[in-house]
Structure formats: structure tokens, C-alpha cells
């Protein structure tokens, strides 16, 4: 395999014009800045997730012990109220499925509901061995590699979006009709919105599917936003109407999320 001649590359770089050198330096600086930003963001997120997971496990162990104590008690009103008090103090750390079961126990106070709660707690604790056990050297190596590579994806996506945006704007400026220019830009941003929502949905499905409580309005709104750019193939439908519809749906999703 032929080795790269660093000296030749350096000499070739010096032959470039000042504007090209400035452009390369700007892109490189932006790349490093974005990589560092995303790497820091991922590291902080992993740290918070690890801390939350550990805290949740501690709470689940305490809940398991409290349920065991209650099962051996007389199960009088005082015992039930004490258990409900313990459950209420841990609700904010539990996922929505377990919270629903606890809320059901508030209403019926039945042993069957407690058995469902205990069964799910046992299931989650049995599947928490990956958090508790010490990682092998090979696992630590792959985790380190993943942490190094993971920030590259959003950085590359950002660079591609910027490059495509620049190309679209330049291409639209070549057309003499101002309405046509705006139409091209509006069509591009419509597709960009759809891609953004699509990436968010994929991320939710891959990383947080088990812990996310899907609501119908945001889910249907996201699907509509993703599908709407397909109407760009129909010349009878105005591009601005498609983009405006996406914006209205997105705003509606935000308000619906605040209300619920």
C-alpha cells in the first residue's frame, strides 16, 4: 500500500488560493466546534442517564421491599396508607406503565393490582444486570469507540444540510422569477422539516421506545409532516400551502403537548 506523502499534500495545499484556504479552514473549524459540542452533549446525557438509572434501581429495590413487608402485614387501612405514601414518593422516577398500575391501586387497593406492580418491578430488576455488573475490557473499548464515533453523525448531517441549503439558495438565485426563487426555497424547507421530524421519530423508536408514552396527536401530526412533501410532485398544489400546513401542524403539536 502506498503511503500518503504529507510533504506533497502540504505543498499542494500551499498552491491553493487564499479564498480556498479560508474556506477549508472555516469548514475545519466548524467541524471541530460541532464535534466538541455534540461530544460534550452526549457525555452529559450519558452521565445523567446513568445517574437516573442507578437512582431508579435503588427506588425499585425499596419498592420491592415495601411490597414484601406489606404482603406479610395485616393489610389494614393504616398499612395500605403507608404503602401508598411510599409509592407516591417514588412515582416521578417510574415509567408510565408502572405509574398506571400504581394509580389503579390507589383506586381499587386490590392484591391483584399489587401483584401486577410487583411482577413488573421484578421484571425490570431482572433486566438491570447490564447496569449493575462491571463491564469487560472489550466492552469498555467498544463503548469508548462508540463515544468517539457517535458525535460524527450529527456533525455530518449538519454539514450536509448546510451544503445542500447553500446549493439550493444559489440555484434559486439563478432563476429570474422572484416567486420561483421563493417557491424553490419553500419546497426545500418543507422537505427539511419532514427529514427533521423523521429523524426524531427514528431516534425515539431506537433509544426510548420502552419508556415513551406515545400520544396520538403528536404521532399523527409527525406522520402528516413527513408525508406532506410527497405532494410537491403534484404541480397543482402550491408549495407555500404545504410548508404553511407543516408549520401549523408543528405549532399545534407543541400546544397539544403543553395541554396534555
Backbone as CSV, one residue per row, in Angstrom:
resi,resn,N_x,N_y,N_z,CA_x,CA_y,CA_z,C_x,C_y,C_z
1,UNK,0.832,-1.188,0.000,0.000,0.000,0.000,0.877,1.253,0.000
2,UNK,0.541,2.183,-0.889,1.328,3.399,-0.996,0.983,4.362,0.138
3,UNK,2.027,4.832,0.833,1.823,5.743,1.953,1.541,7.153,1.441
4,UNK,0.774,7.918,2.237,0.464,9.296,1.874,1.678,10.175,2.131
5,UNK,2.053,10.942,1.136,3.187,11.846,1.254,2.698,13.153,1.880
6,UNK,2.965,13.344,3.164,2.494,14.522,3.885,3.084,15.802,3.303
7,UNK,4.368,15.722,2.932,5.037,16.896,2.381,4.391,17.328,1.067
8,UNK,4.050,16.327,0.223,3.416,16.641,-1.059,2.031,17.245,-0.855
9,UNK,1.299,16.726,0.120,-0.029,17.279,0.417,0.089,18.710,0.906
10,UNK,1.084,18.957,1.753,1.288,20.307,2.278,1.648,21.281,1.158
11,UNK,2.528,20.847,0.254,2.921,21.708,-0.866,1.738,21.971,-1.791
12,UNK,0.899,20.944,-2.001,-0.291,21.122,-2.830,-1.277,22.095,-2.189
13,UNK,-1.378,22.031,-0.864,-2.265,22.940,-0.142,-1.795,24.385,-0.285
14,UNK,-0.481,24.592,-0.275,0.065,25.946,-0.394,-0.194,26.560,-1.760
15,UNK,-0.458,25.711,-2.764,-0.723,26.236,-4.107,-2.157,26.756,-4.248
16,UNK,-3.002,26.452,-3.268,-4.391,26.902,-3.337,-4.480,28.407,-3.117
17,UNK,-5.575,28.985,-3.604,-5.776,30.423,-3.419,-6.144,30.720,-1.972
18,UNK,-6.023,31.984,-1.596,-6.310,32.383,-0.212,-7.776,32.137,0.149
19,UNK,-8.676,32.356,-0.808,-10.102,32.157,-0.517,-10.417,30.687,-0.257
20,UNK,-9.778,29.794,-1.038,-9.995,28.353,-0.842,-9.430,27.918,0.510
21,UNK,-8.245,28.439,0.865,-7.662,28.113,2.169,-8.563,28.588,3.302
22,UNK,-9.108,29.795,3.138,-10.005,30.335,4.164,-11.261,29.473,4.295
23,UNK,-11.783,29.005,3.158,-12.979,28.161,3.170,-12.696,26.834,3.863
24,UNK,-11.555,26.218,3.544,-11.185,24.944,4.164,-10.994,25.117,5.665
25,UNK,-10.311,26.215,6.044,-10.091,26.477,7.468,-11.420,26.707,8.196
26,UNK,-12.351,27.407,7.541,-13.654,27.656,8.150,-14.443,26.372,8.350
27,UNK,-14.432,25.506,7.327,-15.149,24.231,7.427,-14.530,23.358,8.511
28,UNK,-13.183,23.328,8.573,-12.496,22.520,9.583,-12.800,23.033,10.990
29,UNK,-12.788,24.361,11.153,-13.090,24.944,12.468,-14.521,24.635,12.880
30,UNK,-15.449,24.764,11.928,-16.852,24.449,12.213,-17.003,22.976,12.584
31,UNK,-16.297,22.094,11.868,-16.377,20.659,12.139,-15.888,20.348,13.555
32,UNK,-14.742,20.917,13.925,-14.178,20.665,15.260,-15.094,21.212,16.343
33,UNK,-15.621,22.425,16.118,-16.510,23.035,17.105,-17.773,22.197,17.294
34,UNK,-18.393,21.763,16.181,-19.616,20.961,16.265,-19.337,19.598,16.893
35,UNK,-18.203,19.004,16.537,-17.859,17.690,17.111,-17.696,17.801,18.625
36,UNK,-16.982,18.824,19.066,-16.777,19.014,20.506,-18.106,19.280,21.209
37,UNK,-18.974,20.068,20.573,-20.276,20.386,21.169,-21.118,19.124,21.339
38,UNK,-21.221,18.322,20.288,-22.032,17.110,20.362,-21.402,16.075,21.297
39,UNK,-20.072,15.985,21.298,-19.406,15.035,22.198,-19.683,15.392,23.651
40,UNK,-19.600,16.686,23.981,-19.902,17.137,25.346,-21.364,16.877,25.698
41,UNK,-22.256,17.142,24.743,-23.682,16.940,24.980,-23.990,15.462,25.234
42,UNK,-23.412,14.573,24.415,-23.633,13.138,24.602,-23.054,12.651,25.934
43,UNK,-21.870,13.172,26.293,-21.243,12.756,27.549,-22.105,13.166,28.748
44,UNK,-22.630,14.405,28.718,-23.501,14.857,29.804,-24.790,14.049,29.848
45,UNK,-25.332,13.746,28.664,-26.565,12.957,28.621,-26.337,11.544,29.172
46,UNK,-25.213,10.908,28.785,-24.904,9.571,29.294,-24.732,9.580,30.810
47,UNK,-24.093,10.636,31.301,-23.890,10.757,32.747,-25.229,10.890,33.470
48,UNK,-26.132,11.703,32.908,-27.452,11.881,33.528,-28.271,10.594,33.461
49,UNK,-28.178,9.894,32.307,-28.921,8.639,32.159,-28.423,7.600,33.157
50,UNK,-27.090,7.520,33.318,-26.520,6.565,34.259,-26.956,6.879,35.691
51,UNK,-26.938,8.167,36.040,-27.342,8.574,37.378,-28.827,8.275,37.611
52,UNK,-29.656,8.579,36.604,-31.092,8.319,36.726,-31.381,6.830,36.824
53,UNK,-30.671,6.035,36.028,-30.881,4.581,36.051,-30.503,3.996,37.405
54,UNK,-29.384,4.458,37.958,-28.963,3.972,39.280,-29.970,4.362,40.350
55,UNK,-30.449,5.603,40.286,-31.438,6.071,41.262,-32.744,5.290,41.123
56,UNK,-33.127,5.001,39.886,-34.356,4.230,39.669,-34.227,2.818,40.245
57,UNK,-33.058,2.195,40.079,-32.844,0.858,40.628,-32.950,0.859,42.152
58,UNK,-32.358,1.876,42.776,-32.453,1.977,44.241,-33.913,2.072,44.680
59,UNK,-34.698,2.852,43.945,-36.113,3.011,44.281,-36.877,1.710,44.063
60,UNK,-36.566,1.012,42.968,-37.253,-0.252,42.699,-36.954,-1.291,43.782
61,UNK,-35.717,-1.326,44.252,-35.376,-2.251,45.341,-36.153,-1.895,46.618
62,UNK,-36.274,-0.596,46.905,-37.031,-0.178,48.082,-38.517,-0.512,47.932
63,UNK,-39.048,-0.331,46.701,-40.445,-0.675,46.467,-40.678,-2.174,46.631
64,UNK,-39.735,-2.946,46.128,-39.855,-4.401,46.254,-39.883,-4.813,47.725
65,UNK,-39.028,-4.181,48.527,-39.005,-4.474,49.965,-40.299,-4.028,50.640
66,UNK,-40.805,-2.841,50.251,-42.044,-2.333,50.842,-43.227,-3.243,50.510
67,UNK,-43.272,-3.742,49.281,-44.357,-4.650,48.892,-44.259,-5.976,49.640
68,UNK,-43.026,-6.425,49.863,-42.832,-7.670,50.613,-43.299,-7.511,52.062
69,UNK,-42.971,-6.352,52.664,-43.408,-6.088,54.035,-44.932,-6.005,54.112
70,UNK,-45.525,-5.336,53.106,-46.985,-5.185,53.112,-47.679,-6.535,52.947
71,UNK,-47.116,-7.414,52.122,-47.751,-8.717,51.885,-47.806,-9.558,53.158
72,UNK,-46.886,-9.304,54.093,-46.859,-10.054,55.360,-47.591,-9.321,56.486
73,UNK,-48.129,-8.144,56.176,-48.815,-7.365,57.207,-50.289,-7.761,57.289
74,UNK,-51.005,-7.070,58.157,-52.442,-7.335,58.304,-53.269,-6.694,57.190
75,UNK,-52.649,-5.825,56.405,-53.276,-5.157,55.248,-54.487,-4.320,55.667
76,UNK,-54.375,-3.725,56.838,-55.416,-2.817,57.296,-55.256,-1.463,56.586
77,UNK,-56.184,-0.553,56.822,-56.166,0.756,56.175,-54.847,1.487,56.446
78,UNK,-54.363,1.379,57.679,-53.105,2.050,58.032,-51.946,1.488,57.215
79,UNK,-51.930,0.168,57.023,-50.872,-0.458,56.215,-50.976,-0.018,54.757
80,UNK,-52.203,0.058,54.240,-52.409,0.483,52.858,-51.969,1.936,52.669
81,UNK,-52.329,2.790,53.608,-51.950,4.202,53.502,-50.431,4.383,53.562
82,UNK,-49.772,3.608,54.394,-48.315,3.687,54.478,-47.671,3.248,53.161
83,UNK,-48.220,2.186,52.556,-47.700,1.720,51.272,-47.948,2.750,50.179
84,UNK,-49.132,3.338,50.183,-49.451,4.369,49.182,-48.523,5.569,49.339
85,UNK,-48.195,5.926,50.558,-47.267,7.040,50.796,-45.887,6.730,50.198
86,UNK,-45.428,5.490,50.364,-44.139,5.076,49.791,-44.209,5.097,48.267
87,UNK,-45.304,4.588,47.718,-45.476,4.568,46.258,-45.505,5.993,45.693
88,UNK,-46.191,6.892,46.391,-46.310,8.270,45.913,-44.958,8.975,45.859
89,UNK,-44.075,8.664,46.785,-42.754,9.302,46.810,-41.826,8.796,45.715
90,UNK,-42.205,7.706,45.050,-41.338,7.135,44.011,-41.923,7.278,42.604
91,UNK,-43.123,7.826,42.485,-43.835,7.875,41.197,-43.036,8.589,40.103
92,UNK,-42.381,9.693,40.450,-41.715,10.515,39.443,-40.534,9.802,38.789
93,UNK,-40.027,8.742,39.399,-38.875,8.025,38.846,-39.287,6.789,38.034
94,UNK,-40.579,6.510,37.963,-41.055,5.297,37.305,-41.609,5.616,35.923
95,UNK,-41.617,4.609,35.029,-42.167,4.835,33.699,-43.698,4.821,33.763
96,UNK,-44.318,5.239,32.659,-45.761,5.463,32.684,-46.547,4.177,32.874
97,UNK,-46.018,3.023,32.437,-46.744,1.761,32.606,-46.880,1.397,34.086
98,UNK,-45.778,1.565,34.808,-45.809,1.256,36.233,-46.642,2.285,36.997
99,UNK,-46.574,3.536,36.560,-47.384,4.575,37.209,-48.875,4.300,37.043
100,UNK,-49.266,3.804,35.870,-50.668,3.471,35.634,-51.146,2.380,36.596
101,UNK,-50.307,1.388,36.831,-50.670,0.301,37.747,-50.788,0.819,39.182
102,UNK,-49.856,1.731,39.550,-49.916,2.295,40.907,-51.165,3.152,41.078
103,UNK,-51.508,3.946,40.043,-52.730,4.756,40.108,-53.964,3.862,40.210
104,UNK,-53.909,2.699,39.550,-55.020,1.753,39.654,-55.149,1.220,41.074
105,UNK,-54.003,0.989,41.736,-54.042,0.525,43.128,-54.616,1.595,44.041
106,UNK,-54.358,2.877,43.725,-54.957,3.950,44.512,-56.483,3.816,44.534
107,UNK,-57.051,3.379,43.397,-58.498,3.319,43.258,-59.105,2.053,43.870
108,UNK,-58.490,0.890,43.536,-59.142,-0.347,43.989,-58.490,-1.007,45.211
109,UNK,-57.198,-0.679,45.437,-56.448,-1.230,46.572,-56.558,-2.763,46.648
110,UNK,-56.469,-3.395,45.494,-56.617,-4.855,45.434,-55.253,-5.538,45.440
111,UNK,-55.229,-6.753,45.941,-53.995,-7.536,45.956,-53.565,-7.914,44.546
112,UNK,-54.543,-8.062,43.654,-54.211,-8.416,42.268,-53.395,-7.313,41.601
113,UNK,-53.778,-6.065,41.838,-53.023,-4.934,41.270,-51.619,-4.884,41.851
114,UNK,-51.490,-5.145,43.135,-50.163,-5.169,43.760,-49.294,-6.273,43.170
115,UNK,-49.919,-7.394,42.849,-49.165,-8.477,42.219,-48.655,-8.067,40.846
116,UNK,-49.467,-7.304,40.104,-49.027,-6.798,38.793,-47.866,-5.821,38.956
117,UNK,-47.957,-4.960,39.964,-46.881,-3.997,40.237,-45.599,-4.736,40.605
118,UNK,-45.733,-5.705,41.505,-44.556,-6.462,41.953,-43.949,-7.262,40.805
119,UNK,-44.791,-7.790,39.940,-44.312,-8.562,38.796,-43.493,-7.692,37.845
120,UNK,-43.974,-6.470,37.582,-43.247,-5.575,36.690,-41.951,-5.088,37.332
121,UNK,-41.980,-4.816,38.642,-40.755,-4.405,39.341,-39.713,-5.510,39.271
122,UNK,-40.132,-6.741,39.496,-39.213,-7.887,39.416,-38.646,-8.028,38.007
123,UNK,-39.495,-7.813,37.012,-39.045,-7.897,35.615,-37.978,-6.852,35.320
124,UNK,-38.208,-5.630,35.757,-37.234,-4.555,35.494,-35.934,-4.794,36.249
125,UNK,-36.016,-5.305,37.456,-34.801,-5.584,38.227,-34.010,-6.730,37.611
126,UNK,-34.711,-7.722,37.086,-34.028,-8.853,36.440,-33.326,-8.437,35.151
127,UNK,-33.810,-7.361,34.530,-33.205,-6.880,33.296,-32.234,-5.728,33.530
128,UNK,-31.880,-5.493,34.782,-30.965,-4.388,35.105,-29.536,-4.860,35.350
129,UNK,-29.230,-6.107,35.002,-27.890,-6.629,35.285,-26.823,-5.904,34.485
130,UNK,-27.197,-5.344,33.315,-26.217,-4.629,32.494,-25.732,-3.353,33.192
131,UNK,-26.593,-2.763,34.017,-26.210,-1.536,34.733,-25.359,-1.860,35.955
132,UNK,-25.702,-2.960,36.621,-25.052,-3.274,37.886,-23.688,-3.931,37.707
133,UNK,-23.549,-4.784,36.700,-22.304,-5.548,36.584,-21.172,-4.693,36.018
134,UNK,-19.956,-5.099,36.317,-18.778,-4.401,35.825,-18.526,-4.778,34.371
135,UNK,-18.209,-3.789,33.544,-18.007,-4.036,32.121,-16.658,-4.694,31.865
136,UNK,-16.634,-5.595,30.869,-15.406,-6.253,30.457,-14.517,-5.268,29.693
137,UNK,-13.200,-5.551,29.606,-12.303,-4.651,28.860,-12.731,-4.442,27.415
138,UNK,-13.199,-5.514,26.756,-13.650,-5.377,25.364,-14.878,-4.475,25.278
139,UNK,-15.781,-4.581,26.256,-16.970,-3.734,26.261,-16.594,-2.277,26.496
140,UNK,-15.616,-2.055,27.369,-15.171,-0.676,27.609,-14.522,-0.094,26.354
141,UNK,-13.797,-0.930,25.606,-13.159,-0.466,24.368,-14.212,-0.078,23.326
142,UNK,-15.216,-0.941,23.142,-16.264,-0.641,22.164,-17.103,0.557,22.604
143,UNK,-17.286,0.717,23.912,-18.012,1.880,24.417,-17.230,3.160,24.146
144,UNK,-15.908,3.097,24.355,-15.051,4.249,24.056,-15.092,4.591,22.567
145,UNK,-15.019,3.549,21.720,-15.072,3.763,20.265,-16.405,4.369,19.861
146,UNK,-17.486,3.856,20.451,-18.817,4.384,20.140,-18.938,5.846,20.546
147,UNK,-18.390,6.195,21.709,-18.444,7.584,22.170,-17.644,8.514,21.272
148,UNK,-16.584,7.987,20.640,-15.779,8.803,19.734,-16.465,8.987,18.383
149,UNK,-17.168,7.940,17.933,-17.768,7.973,16.592,-19.149,8.624,16.607
150,UNK,-19.878,8.470,17.702,-21.276,8.933,17.767,-21.455,10.402,17.411
151,UNK,-20.589,11.335,17.870,-20.797,12.745,17.501,-20.602,13.035,16.017
152,UNK,-19.949,12.121,15.277,-19.707,12.366,13.861,-21.003,12.416,13.060
153,UNK,-21.979,11.587,13.441,-23.218,11.515,12.660,-23.963,12.850,12.628
154,UNK,-24.276,13.477,13.772,-24.982,14.770,13.697,-24.141,15.862,13.049
155,UNK,-22.816,15.800,13.202,-21.958,16.807,12.565,-22.033,16.671,11.049
156,UNK,-21.931,15.438,10.555,-22.016,15.214,9.106,-23.383,15.599,8.566
157,UNK,-24.434,15.276,9.320,-25.784,15.664,8.906,-25.897,17.189,8.822
158,UNK,-25.322,17.889,9.808,-25.357,19.354,9.803,-24.615,19.922,8.601
159,UNK,-23.436,19.350,8.297,-22.659,19.812,7.151,-23.397,19.571,5.840
160,UNK,-24.055,18.407,5.743,-24.808,18.097,4.521,-25.975,19.067,4.359
161,UNK,-26.699,19.331,5.448,-27.817,20.266,5.388,-27.356,21.663,4.980
162,UNK,-26.230,22.110,5.543,-25.713,23.434,5.204,-25.283,23.491,3.745
163,UNK,-24.590,22.438,3.283,-24.143,22.401,1.887,-25.321,22.388,0.925
164,UNK,-26.314,21.561,1.231,-27.495,21.486,0.361,-28.271,22.799,0.387
165,UNK,-28.391,23.404,1.573,-29.086,24.686,1.690,-28.380,25.749,0.852
166,UNK,-27.057,25.776,0.950,-26.278,26.731,0.163,-26.495,26.500,-1.335
167,UNK,-26.491,25.234,-1.743,-26.694,24.905,-3.156,-28.093,25.316,-3.613
168,UNK,-29.109,25.049,-2.792,-30.481,25.384,-3.155,-30.658,26.892,-3.291
169,UNK,-30.094,27.647,-2.345,-30.219,29.100,-2.389,-29.526,29.660,-3.632
170,UNK,-28.308,29.188,-3.912,-27.585,29.650,-5.105,-28.349,29.285,-6.376
171,UNK,-28.880,28.063,-6.417,-29.618,27.617,-7.593,-30.899,28.425,-7.795
172,UNK,-31.560,28.771,-6.688,-32.790,29.561,-6.808,-32.497,30.985,-7.269
173,UNK,-31.331,31.509,-6.906,-30.967,32.867,-7.302,-30.688,32.971,-8.792
174,UNK,-30.383,31.820,-9.419,-30.104,31.824,-10.859,-31.375,31.996,-11.685
175,UNK,-32.530,31.723,-11.069,-33.789,31.920,-11.782,-34.189,33.378,-11.684
176,UNK,-34.727,33.915,-12.768,-35.064,35.336,-12.796,-36.324,35.677,-12.034
177,UNK,-37.240,34.723,-11.909,-38.533,34.984,-11.276,-38.393,34.895,-9.758
178,UNK,-38.731,35.989,-9.048,-38.606,36.017,-7.591,-39.569,35.013,-6.944
179,UNK,-40.767,34.864,-7.541,-41.717,33.891,-6.992,-41.173,32.477,-7.122
180,UNK,-40.512,32.199,-8.236,-39.924,30.870,-8.433,-38.811,30.626,-7.431
181,UNK,-38.018,31.666,-7.136,-36.955,31.533,-6.135,-37.529,31.158,-4.771
182,UNK,-38.556,31.897,-4.353,-39.181,31.610,-3.061,-39.824,30.230,-3.051
183,UNK,-40.363,29.833,-4.175,-41.010,28.523,-4.274,-39.993,27.404,-4.099
184,UNK,-38.815,27.551,-4.692,-37.754,26.534,-4.556,-37.298,26.436,-3.102
185,UNK,-37.064,27.600,-2.472,-36.618,27.613,-1.081,-37.690,27.018,-0.161
186,UNK,-38.957,27.378,-0.403,-40.051,26.855,0.417,-40.164,25.339,0.274
187,UNK,-40.009,24.834,-0.943,-40.052,23.392,-1.166,-38.921,22.681,-0.453
188,UNK,-37.745,23.287,-0.463,-36.600,22.680,0.229,-36.839,22.616,1.735
189,UNK,-37.325,23.719,2.314,-37.557,23.732,3.759,-38.697,22.790,4.156
190,UNK,-39.631,22.565,3.249,-40.677,21.583,3.512,-40.092,20.182,3.640
191,UNK,-39.192,19.839,2.731,-38.518,18.537,2.802,-37.624,18.465,4.041
192,UNK,-36.969,19.579,4.367,-36.092,19.624,5.535,-36.884,19.388,6.826
193,UNK,-38.045,19.996,6.930,-38.897,19.776,8.102,-39.287,18.308,8.234
194,UNK,-39.649,17.695,7.101,-40.040,16.286,7.119,-38.878,15.402,7.564
195,UNK,-37.674,15.689,7.067,-36.499,14.903,7.454,-36.193,15.070,8.940
196,UNK,-36.347,16.284,9.445,-36.081,16.557,10.859,-37.027,15.753,11.752
197,UNK,-38.317,15.788,11.444,-39.303,15.040,12.231,-39.060,13.539,12.099
198,UNK,-38.697,13.094,10.893,-38.441,11.669,10.674,-37.264,11.182,11.518
199,UNK,-36.191,11.965,11.565,-35.017,11.601,12.368,-35.375,11.556,13.847
200,UNK,-36.196,12.497,14.310,-36.625,12.488,15.710,-37.425,11.232,16.036
201,UNK,-38.327,10.826,15.144,-39.122,9.623,15.374,-38.251,8.377,15.418
202,UNK,-37.293,8.294,14.485,-36.385,7.148,14.460,-35.583,7.083,15.758
203,UNK,-35.115,8.237,16.234,-34.348,8.277,17.479,-35.194,7.813,18.671
204,UNK,-36.468,8.225,18.698,-37.364,7.803,19.783,-37.585,6.303,19.745
205,UNK,-37.822,5.771,18.543,-38.090,4.337,18.404,-36.871,3.515,18.804
206,UNK,-35.679,3.975,18.429,-34.463,3.199,18.691,-34.049,3.273,20.156
207,UNK,-34.076,4.471,20.746,-33.498,4.654,22.075,-34.521,4.621,23.209
208,UNK,-35.725,5.166,23.009,-36.639,5.372,24.130,-37.996,4.715,23.940
209,UNK,-38.093,3.724,23.074,-39.405,3.156,22.755,-40.106,2.602,23.990
210,UNK,-39.355,1.915,24.852,-39.977,1.253,26.006,-40.458,2.232,27.061
211,UNK,-39.824,3.400,27.129,-40.163,4.340,28.200,-41.018,5.508,27.733
212,UNK,-41.320,5.570,26.426,-42.071,6.706,25.899,-43.548,6.358,25.803
213,UNK,-44.372,7.272,26.298,-45.823,7.121,26.191,-46.280,7.887,24.953
214,UNK,-46.559,7.152,23.875,-46.944,7.792,22.626,-48.332,8.411,22.748
215,UNK,-48.463,9.678,22.338,-49.746,10.348,22.277,-50.172,10.427,20.815
216,UNK,-51.456,10.260,20.592,-51.952,10.157,19.225,-51.759,11.440,18.433
217,UNK,-52.018,12.597,19.044,-51.951,13.852,18.289,-50.535,14.143,17.780
218,UNK,-49.484,14.109,18.646,-48.134,14.329,18.115,-47.696,13.265,17.111
219,UNK,-48.106,12.013,17.336,-47.709,10.946,16.423,-48.328,11.135,15.045
220,UNK,-49.638,11.397,14.995,-50.314,11.607,13.711,-49.789,12.874,13.034
221,UNK,-49.570,13.932,13.843,-49.029,15.171,13.278,-47.657,14.972,12.667
222,UNK,-46.807,14.188,13.323,-45.468,13.911,12.799,-45.543,13.154,11.477
223,UNK,-46.423,12.175,11.410,-46.575,11.392,10.177,-47.058,12.282,9.028
224,UNK,-48.003,13.191,9.320,-48.506,14.096,8.279,-47.386,15.010,7.783
225,UNK,-46.583,15.545,8.709,-45.474,16.424,8.310,-44.484,15.678,7.418
226,UNK,-44.224,14.406,7.732,-43.281,13.619,6.941,-43.833,13.321,5.549
227,UNK,-45.142,13.073,5.461,-45.751,12.662,4.193,-46.040,13.865,3.272
228,UNK,-46.291,15.031,3.853,-46.700,16.195,3.068,-45.760,16.540,1.894
229,UNK,-44.405,16.466,2.057,-43.539,16.807,0.917,-43.762,15.948,-0.324
230,UNK,-44.398,14.792,-0.174,-44.702,13.979,-1.352,-45.655,14.705,-2.300
231,UNK,-46.437,15.646,-1.740,-47.359,16.424,-2.568,-46.631,17.418,-3.470
232,UNK,-45.320,17.616,-3.224,-44.552,18.524,-4.094,-44.493,18.006,-5.522
233,UNK,-44.691,16.694,-5.682,-44.671,16.121,-7.031,-45.903,16.517,-7.835
234,UNK,-46.925,17.016,-7.137,-48.139,17.468,-7.813,-48.041,18.964,-8.092
235,UNK,-47.903,19.388,-9.355,-47.723,20.821,-9.649,-48.957,21.661,-9.359
236,UNK,-50.109,21.025,-9.145,-51.335,21.775,-8.895,-51.435,22.257,-7.450
237,UNK,-50.628,21.676,-6.559,-50.672,22.048,-5.144,-49.578,23.076,-4.869
238,UNK,-49.913,24.263,-4.354,-48.898,25.297,-4.095,-47.886,24.835,-3.036
239,UNK,-46.616,25.144,-3.290,-45.554,24.766,-2.361,-45.727,25.470,-1.016
240,UNK,-46.136,26.742,-1.071,-46.282,27.511,0.159,-47.393,26.937,1.045
241,UNK,-48.417,26.362,0.423,-49.503,25.753,1.202,-48.998,24.541,1.967
242,UNK,-48.100,23.775,1.354,-47.541,22.590,2.012,-46.686,23.008,3.203
243,UNK,-45.790,23.996,2.985,-44.928,24.464,4.067,-45.752,25.097,5.189
244,UNK,-46.752,25.887,4.827,-47.610,26.529,5.832,-48.365,25.483,6.652
245,UNK,-48.847,24.437,5.995,-49.556,23.366,6.694,-48.636,22.664,7.688
246,UNK,-47.379,22.408,7.277,-46.416,21.786,8.183,-46.186,22.646,9.422
247,UNK,-46.037,23.948,9.209,-45.783,24.854,10.328,-46.977,24.873,11.290
248,UNK,-48.193,24.942,10.740,-49.404,24.961,11.569,-49.521,23.672,12.381
249,UNK,-49.259,22.529,11.742,-49.339,21.239,12.445,-48.293,21.173,13.550
250,UNK,-47.075,21.647,13.258,-45.999,21.616,14.255,-46.358,22.483,15.463
251,UNK,-46.908,23.676,15.220,-47.326,24.553,16.322,-48.451,23.893,17.114
252,UNK,-49.384,23.260,16.404,-50.473,22.559,17.081,-49.978,21.422,17.954
253,UNK,-48.942,20.705,17.482,-48.357,19.631,18.280,-47.735,20.160,19.564
254,UNK,-47.096,21.330,19.479,-46.477,21.929,20.669,-47.540,22.299,21.696
255,UNK,-48.621,22.942,21.231,-49.694,23.329,22.155,-50.399,22.104,22.725
256,UNK,-50.603,21.071,21.899,-51.246,19.846,22.385,-50.399,19.169,23.446
257,UNK,-49.081,19.216,23.268,-48.188,18.611,24.251,-48.215,19.374,25.572
258,UNK,-48.338,20.708,25.510,-48.402,21.507,26.742,-49.713,21.262,27.484
259,UNK,-50.798,21.096,26.723,-52.105,20.891,27.353,-52.177,19.549,28.051
260,UNK,-51.623,18.496,27.378,-51.681,17.149,27.952,-50.568,16.923,28.952
